[in-house]
Structures are given as C-alpha cells and as structure tokens.
Amino acid sequence: MQITKNYLVKPNHYKLYRQIVNTKISNMQKGKIGEQIIVDHIQKEIDIYHKIIQNVILSKDGKETEVDIILITCVGIYVIESKNFKGYIYGTDTGRIWTEWFSHNYKYHFDNPVLQNEYHIEFMAHSLNRDLSDFHSYIVFGDDAKLQRIVIQDENRSKVVVINNKDLISNLIADIHSRDIILSHEQIDKMYIDLKYFYSHLER
C-alpha cells in the first residue's frame, strides 16, 4: 500500500542553508552541529507522519553503541550517521578505514561509517524484534565534504546511501514515497516508546 493522505503532514518548506563551521571548535562540537542541521531539515521538510530521535546511546545486555539520528516513518526506520567533515572523502563499503584528505601533509583516518551504521541497524533490529529490511541506512556528510571516491558494492547499493546534507531531503522524500507502508501511526508511536525503553539516553 502506498502513502495516502492520512499519512501526510503539512511540510514547512524553507530555504536550505549552508553551515559555516568554525575550525577552532572541537570535532565533537562539529559533529553535534552537523546532526542538528540534519534534524532541523527533516523536521521542517519531511511531509509524512514521523518520529525522530537524536543522539541515542543504545544499551542492551551490557553492550552499548551510539546512533546519531533515528527517523521512524510509515515505510520503515531510517538510521542516519552524520559526518560533518570538510575534506575530500575516500572509502569503500567493505574497508575498515576511510580517509578525509586535505593536502599531501594532512590526512585524517576514521572508522568506516557504512559498517558503523550496519552494526547500529543490526543492534536495533535485534532489540526491537524487527526485520533488517525495515531499516534504511544513510551516511550524511556536511556540504563542505567532497565525496571524491566512495565505492559501494553492487549488492549493497540498495542497503546504504552515502550523500551530502544538501541532497538528503530530496533523496529521503523520493525514497519514502517509493516504498510501501509497513507501519501504522500507532506502530510508529509504539516504536518510539520502545526506543526510549531500550536505550538509556534520549534527546528530543
């Protein structure tokens, strides 16, 4: 069943803005700025009933992992990993390490965000007793990042999207409206409550 009018909410359209990041602030602060930009865009632009959870520490059976943004919609759960970087980005979906490159004298290596988000999704699916196909993985880089060479294997192209923030909303809306409904409003609300029960930290 495709999305019908009762699933739609009135979007609050506004002009997307470019975030200027002060180079003197910490990487953690930059990360929080990037997350908030994404959340603000989603809250103002997504035109279907949804719940959004930001900056969640998932905790179950003594294990923990942190998820940047969880968007619960009638067509599934979008798990978003935010990377507010500025350099040229290189990486593969299977490699352990990705690279942010600024010049021959400066490179920054970071954990593969595709694998990070894959772990987040497996953790959530197990905790919520949901099928992995109910989850959709998005890796979102800041608009100053240049996705120079990102290699995604053919078998994984339907499982993960690696994108700049400026392209996120249009991509999300197109993806949402291309999928069938799998969750009712009540199920969305229950999942939101379940997430608050399972996970120890929640910012609304």
ChimeraX commands (.cxc) that place a marker at each C-alpha (Angstrom):
marker #1 position 0.00,0.00,0.00 radius 0.5
marker #1 position 1.40,3.39,-1.00 radius 0.5
marker #1 position 1.31,6.50,1.19 radius 0.5
marker #1 position -2.16,8.07,1.39 radius 0.5
marker #1 position -3.37,11.47,2.60 radius 0.5
marker #1 position -3.86,10.39,6.20 radius 0.5
marker #1 position -0.11,9.76,6.41 radius 0.5
marker #1 position 0.80,13.20,5.15 radius 0.5
marker #1 position 1.52,16.21,7.30 radius 0.5
marker #1 position 1.90,19.76,6.06 radius 0.5
marker #1 position 5.60,20.39,5.35 radius 0.5
marker #1 position 7.15,23.65,6.45 radius 0.5
marker #1 position 9.22,24.50,3.39 radius 0.5
marker #1 position 12.20,26.76,3.81 radius 0.5
marker #1 position 15.44,27.50,2.07 radius 0.5
marker #1 position 18.23,25.09,2.98 radius 0.5
marker #1 position 21.19,26.92,4.39 radius 0.5
marker #1 position 24.91,26.26,4.38 radius 0.5
marker #1 position 26.51,25.81,7.79 radius 0.5
marker #1 position 29.81,27.60,8.32 radius 0.5
marker #1 position 31.88,25.55,10.76 radius 0.5
marker #1 position 34.42,27.33,12.94 radius 0.5
marker #1 position 37.71,25.45,12.62 radius 0.5
marker #1 position 38.58,26.22,16.26 radius 0.5
marker #1 position 35.74,24.18,17.73 radius 0.5
marker #1 position 36.21,20.51,18.61 radius 0.5
marker #1 position 35.35,17.59,16.33 radius 0.5
marker #1 position 32.62,16.61,18.79 radius 0.5
marker #1 position 31.08,20.08,18.57 radius 0.5
marker #1 position 31.29,19.95,14.77 radius 0.5
marker #1 position 29.55,16.58,14.86 radius 0.5
marker #1 position 26.71,17.92,17.01 radius 0.5
marker #1 position 26.28,20.89,14.66 radius 0.5
marker #1 position 26.05,18.52,11.68 radius 0.5
marker #1 position 23.47,16.35,13.45 radius 0.5
marker #1 position 21.32,19.35,14.37 radius 0.5
marker #1 position 21.36,20.64,10.78 radius 0.5
marker #1 position 20.05,17.27,9.57 radius 0.5
marker #1 position 17.37,17.07,12.28 radius 0.5
marker #1 position 16.17,20.62,11.55 radius 0.5
marker #1 position 15.89,19.85,7.84 radius 0.5
marker #1 position 13.95,16.65,8.46 radius 0.5
marker #1 position 11.55,18.26,10.94 radius 0.5
marker #1 position 10.74,21.10,8.54 radius 0.5
marker #1 position 10.63,19.21,5.24 radius 0.5
marker #1 position 9.50,15.60,5.62 radius 0.5
marker #1 position 5.83,15.53,4.66 radius 0.5
marker #1 position 4.66,12.31,6.32 radius 0.5
marker #1 position 3.90,11.40,9.91 radius 0.5
marker #1 position 7.16,10.56,11.66 radius 0.5
marker #1 position 9.08,10.49,14.91 radius 0.5
marker #1 position 12.73,11.47,15.19 radius 0.5
marker #1 position 15.24,10.64,17.88 radius 0.5
marker #1 position 18.65,12.28,18.09 radius 0.5
marker #1 position 21.92,11.30,19.73 radius 0.5
marker #1 position 20.88,7.97,21.25 radius 0.5
marker #1 position 23.06,5.56,23.20 radius 0.5
marker #1 position 21.70,2.07,22.59 radius 0.5
marker #1 position 22.13,-0.17,25.61 radius 0.5
marker #1 position 21.16,-3.84,25.90 radius 0.5
marker #1 position 22.62,-6.84,27.74 radius 0.5
marker #1 position 25.69,-4.87,28.81 radius 0.5
marker #1 position 26.53,-3.68,25.30 radius 0.5
marker #1 position 26.31,-0.09,24.05 radius 0.5
marker #1 position 26.52,1.73,20.74 radius 0.5
marker #1 position 25.62,5.30,19.75 radius 0.5
marker #1 position 23.31,6.33,16.91 radius 0.5
marker #1 position 23.23,9.91,15.64 radius 0.5
marker #1 position 19.66,10.10,14.26 radius 0.5
marker #1 position 16.74,7.68,14.02 radius 0.5
marker #1 position 13.80,8.65,11.77 radius 0.5
marker #1 position 10.73,6.42,12.19 radius 0.5
marker #1 position 8.22,6.59,9.32 radius 0.5
marker #1 position 5.36,4.51,7.94 radius 0.5
marker #1 position 7.74,2.96,5.37 radius 0.5
marker #1 position 10.46,2.00,7.82 radius 0.5
marker #1 position 13.20,3.24,10.08 radius 0.5
marker #1 position 15.93,5.49,8.65 radius 0.5
marker #1 position 19.17,5.26,10.62 radius 0.5
marker #1 position 21.37,8.25,9.88 radius 0.5
marker #1 position 25.09,8.53,10.63 radius 0.5
marker #1 position 26.24,12.16,10.44 radius 0.5
marker #1 position 29.80,13.11,9.46 radius 0.5
marker #1 position 30.34,16.87,9.48 radius 0.5
marker #1 position 33.67,16.78,7.60 radius 0.5
marker #1 position 35.21,19.27,5.16 radius 0.5
marker #1 position 37.88,17.46,3.12 radius 0.5
marker #1 position 37.93,15.01,0.24 radius 0.5
marker #1 position 36.43,11.70,1.36 radius 0.5
marker #1 position 37.69,8.30,0.20 radius 0.5
marker #1 position 36.43,4.88,1.24 radius 0.5
marker #1 position 34.76,1.59,0.36 radius 0.5
marker #1 position 31.78,-0.11,1.96 radius 0.5
marker #1 position 33.94,-3.08,2.99 radius 0.5
marker #1 position 37.15,-1.35,4.06 radius 0.5
marker #1 position 37.75,-0.86,7.80 radius 0.5
marker #1 position 39.08,2.71,7.50 radius 0.5
marker #1 position 38.01,5.75,5.44 radius 0.5
marker #1 position 40.12,8.86,4.78 radius 0.5
marker #1 position 39.46,12.59,4.92 radius 0.5
marker #1 position 42.15,14.22,2.78 radius 0.5
marker #1 position 43.09,17.90,2.89 radius 0.5
marker #1 position 46.57,18.01,1.39 radius 0.5
marker #1 position 49.69,15.89,0.99 radius 0.5
marker #1 position 50.63,16.92,4.51 radius 0.5
marker #1 position 47.35,16.20,6.26 radius 0.5
marker #1 position 45.03,13.22,6.23 radius 0.5
marker #1 position 42.53,12.07,8.83 radius 0.5
marker #1 position 41.53,8.40,9.08 radius 0.5
marker #1 position 38.19,7.39,10.58 radius 0.5
marker #1 position 36.14,4.22,11.04 radius 0.5
marker #1 position 34.05,3.11,8.06 radius 0.5
marker #1 position 30.63,4.78,8.65 radius 0.5
marker #1 position 28.85,2.21,6.46 radius 0.5
marker #1 position 29.98,-0.62,8.74 radius 0.5
marker #1 position 29.25,1.54,11.80 radius 0.5
marker #1 position 25.66,2.06,10.70 radius 0.5
marker #1 position 25.29,-1.58,9.72 radius 0.5
marker #1 position 26.15,-2.50,13.30 radius 0.5
marker #1 position 23.68,0.10,14.64 radius 0.5
marker #1 position 20.90,-1.38,12.48 radius 0.5
marker #1 position 21.63,-4.97,13.47 radius 0.5
marker #1 position 21.61,-3.90,17.13 radius 0.5
marker #1 position 18.28,-2.08,16.76 radius 0.5
marker #1 position 16.65,-4.86,14.74 radius 0.5
marker #1 position 17.53,-7.38,17.42 radius 0.5
marker #1 position 16.38,-5.10,20.25 radius 0.5
marker #1 position 13.07,-4.22,18.59 radius 0.5
marker #1 position 12.47,-7.66,17.08 radius 0.5
marker #1 position 12.17,-6.17,13.60 radius 0.5
marker #1 position 13.39,-7.47,10.26 radius 0.5
marker #1 position 16.58,-5.91,8.87 radius 0.5
marker #1 position 14.63,-4.97,5.72 radius 0.5
marker #1 position 12.60,-2.49,7.83 radius 0.5
marker #1 position 15.73,-0.33,8.26 radius 0.5
marker #1 position 17.37,2.04,5.78 radius 0.5
marker #1 position 20.96,3.25,6.20 radius 0.5
marker #1 position 22.04,6.81,5.38 radius 0.5
marker #1 position 25.56,8.22,5.78 radius 0.5
marker #1 position 25.36,12.02,5.57 radius 0.5
marker #1 position 28.41,14.25,5.15 radius 0.5
marker #1 position 28.46,18.02,5.56 radius 0.5
marker #1 position 28.19,20.12,2.42 radius 0.5
marker #1 position 31.86,21.12,2.60 radius 0.5
marker #1 position 32.91,17.48,2.25 radius 0.5
marker #1 position 33.68,16.25,-1.25 radius 0.5
marker #1 position 32.74,12.62,-1.78 radius 0.5
marker #1 position 35.63,12.00,-4.10 radius 0.5
marker #1 position 35.84,8.23,-4.29 radius 0.5
marker #1 position 33.18,6.25,-2.42 radius 0.5
marker #1 position 32.94,2.65,-3.60 radius 0.5
marker #1 position 29.76,0.71,-2.78 radius 0.5
marker #1 position 29.49,-2.89,-3.98 radius 0.5
marker #1 position 26.53,-3.64,-6.26 radius 0.5
marker #1 position 24.92,-5.92,-3.66 radius 0.5
marker #1 position 24.97,-3.10,-1.10 radius 0.5
marker #1 position 23.65,-0.24,-3.24 radius 0.5
marker #1 position 20.07,-0.86,-2.11 radius 0.5
marker #1 position 21.12,-1.05,1.55 radius 0.5
marker #1 position 23.02,2.20,2.09 radius 0.5
marker #1 position 23.07,5.76,0.78 radius 0.5
marker #1 position 26.18,7.96,1.13 radius 0.5
marker #1 position 25.26,11.58,0.46 radius 0.5
marker #1 position 25.90,15.26,1.24 radius 0.5
marker #1 position 23.48,17.08,3.51 radius 0.5
marker #1 position 22.22,19.35,0.72 radius 0.5
marker #1 position 20.91,16.30,-1.17 radius 0.5
marker #1 position 19.47,14.48,1.83 radius 0.5
marker #1 position 15.91,15.82,1.97 radius 0.5
marker #1 position 15.09,15.39,-1.73 radius 0.5
marker #1 position 16.56,11.88,-1.62 radius 0.5
marker #1 position 14.67,10.95,1.55 radius 0.5
marker #1 position 11.34,12.23,0.22 radius 0.5
marker #1 position 11.77,10.35,-3.08 radius 0.5
marker #1 position 12.73,7.18,-1.23 radius 0.5
marker #1 position 9.86,7.41,1.26 radius 0.5
marker #1 position 7.26,7.91,-1.46 radius 0.5
marker #1 position 8.63,4.98,-3.47 radius 0.5
marker #1 position 8.08,2.45,-0.66 radius 0.5
marker #1 position 5.04,0.63,0.65 radius 0.5
marker #1 position 3.56,1.33,4.08 radius 0.5
marker #1 position 4.66,-1.16,6.73 radius 0.5
marker #1 position 3.92,0.78,9.95 radius 0.5
marker #1 position 0.74,2.48,11.18 radius 0.5
marker #1 position 0.74,5.69,13.25 radius 0.5
marker #1 position 0.21,3.54,16.33 radius 0.5
marker #1 position 3.16,1.31,15.47 radius 0.5
marker #1 position 5.36,4.35,14.89 radius 0.5
marker #1 position 4.39,5.73,18.30 radius 0.5
marker #1 position 4.98,2.35,19.97 radius 0.5
marker #1 position 8.40,2.00,18.39 radius 0.5
marker #1 position 9.30,5.47,19.60 radius 0.5
marker #1 position 8.28,4.46,23.14 radius 0.5
marker #1 position 10.15,1.15,22.82 radius 0.5
marker #1 position 13.30,3.01,21.81 radius 0.5
marker #1 position 13.02,5.16,24.93 radius 0.5
marker #1 position 12.67,1.99,26.99 radius 0.5
marker #1 position 15.58,0.12,25.42 radius 0.5
marker #1 position 18.01,2.99,25.17 radius 0.5
marker #1 position 19.45,4.84,28.10 radius 0.5
marker #1 position 19.91,8.34,26.65 radius 0.5
marker #1 position 17.47,10.34,24.54 radius 0.5
marker #1 position 17.36,13.94,23.33 radius 0.5
marker #1 position 14.01,15.11,21.94 radius 0.5
marker link #1:1,2 radius 0.2
marker link #1:2,3 radius 0.2
marker link #1:3,4 radius 0.2
marker link #1:4,5 radius 0.2
marker link #1:5,6 radius 0.2
marker link #1:6,7 radius 0.2
marker link #1:7,8 radius 0.2
marker link #1:8,9 radius 0.2
marker link #1:9,10 radius 0.2
marker link #1:10,11 radius 0.2
marker link #1:11,12 radius 0.2
marker link #1:12,13 radius 0.2
marker link #1:13,14 radius 0.2
marker link #1:14,15 radius 0.2
marker link #1:15,16 radius 0.2
marker link #1:16,17 radius 0.2
marker link #1:17,18 radius 0.2
marker link #1:18,19 radius 0.2
marker link #1:19,20 radius 0.2
marker link #1:20,21 radius 0.2
marker link #1:21,22 radius 0.2
marker link #1:22,23 radius 0.2
marker link #1:23,24 radius 0.2
marker link #1:24,25 radius 0.2
marker link #1:25,26 radius 0.2
marker link #1:26,27 radius 0.2
marker link #1:27,28 radius 0.2
marker link #1:28,29 radius 0.2
marker link #1:29,30 radius 0.2
marker link #1:30,31 radius 0.2
marker link #1:31,32 radius 0.2
marker link #1:32,33 radius 0.2
marker link #1:33,34 radius 0.2
marker link #1:34,35 radius 0.2
marker link #1:35,36 radius 0.2
marker link #1:36,37 radius 0.2
marker link #1:37,38 radius 0.2
marker link #1:38,39 radius 0.2
marker link #1:39,40 radius 0.2
marker link #1:40,41 radius 0.2
marker link #1:41,42 radius 0.2
marker link #1:42,43 radius 0.2
marker link #1:43,44 radius 0.2
marker link #1:44,45 radius 0.2
marker link #1:45,46 radius 0.2
marker link #1:46,47 radius 0.2
marker link #1:47,48 radius 0.2
marker link #1:48,49 radius 0.2
marker link #1:49,50 radius 0.2
marker link #1:50,51 radius 0.2
marker link #1:51,52 radius 0.2
marker link #1:52,53 radius 0.2
marker link #1:53,54 radius 0.2
marker link #1:54,55 radius 0.2
marker link #1:55,56 radius 0.2
marker link #1:56,57 radius 0.2
marker link #1:57,58 radius 0.2
marker link #1:58,59 radius 0.2
marker link #1:59,60 radius 0.2
marker link #1:60,61 radius 0.2
marker link #1:61,62 radius 0.2
marker link #1:62,63 radius 0.2
marker link #1:63,64 radius 0.2
marker link #1:64,65 radius 0.2
marker link #1:65,66 radius 0.2
marker link #1:66,67 radius 0.2
marker link #1:67,68 radius 0.2
marker link #1:68,69 radius 0.2
marker link #1:69,70 radius 0.2
marker link #1:70,71 radius 0.2
marker link #1:71,72 radius 0.2
marker link #1:72,73 radius 0.2
marker link #1:73,74 radius 0.2
marker link #1:74,75 radius 0.2
marker link #1:75,76 radius 0.2
marker link #1:76,77 radius 0.2
marker link #1:77,78 radius 0.2
marker link #1:78,79 radius 0.2
marker link #1:79,80 radius 0.2
marker link #1:80,81 radius 0.2
marker link #1:81,82 radius 0.2
marker link #1:82,83 radius 0.2
marker link #1:83,84 radius 0.2
marker link #1:84,85 radius 0.2
marker link #1:85,86 radius 0.2
marker link #1:86,87 radius 0.2
marker link #1:87,88 radius 0.2
marker link #1:88,89 radius 0.2
marker link #1:89,90 radius 0.2
marker link #1:90,91 radius 0.2
marker link #1:91,92 radius 0.2
marker link #1:92,93 radius 0.2
marker link #1:93,94 radius 0.2
marker link #1:94,95 radius 0.2
marker link #1:95,96 radius 0.2
marker link #1:96,97 radius 0.2
marker link #1:97,98 radius 0.2
marker link #1:98,99 radius 0.2
marker link #1:99,100 radius 0.2
marker link #1:100,101 radius 0.2
marker link #1:101,102 radius 0.2
marker link #1:102,103 radius 0.2
marker link #1:103,104 radius 0.2
marker link #1:104,105 radius 0.2
marker link #1:105,106 radius 0.2
marker link #1:106,107 radius 0.2
marker link #1:107,108 radius 0.2
marker link #1:108,109 radius 0.2
marker link #1:109,110 radius 0.2
marker link #1:110,111 radius 0.2
marker link #1:111,112 radius 0.2
marker link #1:112,113 radius 0.2
marker link #1:113,114 radius 0.2
marker link #1:114,115 radius 0.2
marker link #1:115,116 radius 0.2
marker link #1:116,117 radius 0.2
marker link #1:117,118 radius 0.2
marker link #1:118,119 radius 0.2
marker link #1:119,120 radius 0.2
marker link #1:120,121 radius 0.2
marker link #1:121,122 radius 0.2
marker link #1:122,123 radius 0.2
marker link #1:123,124 radius 0.2
marker link #1:124,125 radius 0.2
marker link #1:125,126 radius 0.2
marker link #1:126,127 radius 0.2
marker link #1:127,128 radius 0.2
marker link #1:128,129 radius 0.2
marker link #1:129,130 radius 0.2
marker link #1:130,131 radius 0.2
marker link #1:131,132 radius 0.2
marker link #1:132,133 radius 0.2
marker link #1:133,134 radius 0.2
marker link #1:134,135 radius 0.2
marker link #1:135,136 radius 0.2
marker link #1:136,137 radius 0.2
marker link #1:137,138 radius 0.2
marker link #1:138,139 radius 0.2
marker link #1:139,140 radius 0.2
marker link #1:140,141 radius 0.2
marker link #1:141,142 radius 0.2
marker link #1:142,143 radius 0.2
marker link #1:143,144 radius 0.2
marker link #1:144,145 radius 0.2
marker link #1:145,146 radius 0.2
marker link #1:146,147 radius 0.2
marker link #1:147,148 radius 0.2
marker link #1:148,149 radius 0.2
marker link #1:149,150 radius 0.2
marker link #1:150,151 radius 0.2
marker link #1:151,152 radius 0.2
marker link #1:152,153 radius 0.2
marker link #1:153,154 radius 0.2
marker link #1:154,155 radius 0.2
marker link #1:155,156 radius 0.2
marker link #1:156,157 radius 0.2
marker link #1:157,158 radius 0.2
marker link #1:158,159 radius 0.2
marker link #1:159,160 radius 0.2
marker link #1:160,161 radius 0.2
marker link #1:161,162 radius 0.2
marker link #1:162,163 radius 0.2
marker link #1:163,164 radius 0.2
marker link #1:164,165 radius 0.2
marker link #1:165,166 radius 0.2
marker link #1:166,167 radius 0.2
marker link #1:167,168 radius 0.2
marker link #1:168,169 radius 0.2
marker link #1:169,170 radius 0.2
marker link #1:170,171 radius 0.2
marker link #1:171,172 radius 0.2
marker link #1:172,173 radius 0.2
marker link #1:173,174 radius 0.2
marker link #1:174,175 radius 0.2
marker link #1:175,176 radius 0.2
marker link #1:176,177 radius 0.2
marker link #1:177,178 radius 0.2
marker link #1:178,179 radius 0.2
marker link #1:179,180 radius 0.2
marker link #1:180,181 radius 0.2
marker link #1:181,182 radius 0.2
marker link #1:182,183 radius 0.2
marker link #1:183,184 radius 0.2
marker link #1:184,185 radius 0.2
marker link #1:185,186 radius 0.2
marker link #1:186,187 radius 0.2
marker link #1:187,188 radius 0.2
marker link #1:188,189 radius 0.2
marker link #1:189,190 radius 0.2
marker link #1:190,191 radius 0.2
marker link #1:191,192 radius 0.2
marker link #1:192,193 radius 0.2
marker link #1:193,194 radius 0.2
marker link #1:194,195 radius 0.2
marker link #1:195,196 radius 0.2
marker link #1:196,197 radius 0.2
marker link #1:197,198 radius 0.2
marker link #1:198,199 radius 0.2
marker link #1:199,200 radius 0.2
marker link #1:200,201 radius 0.2
marker link #1:201,202 radius 0.2
marker link #1:202,203 radius 0.2
marker link #1:203,204 radius 0.2
view
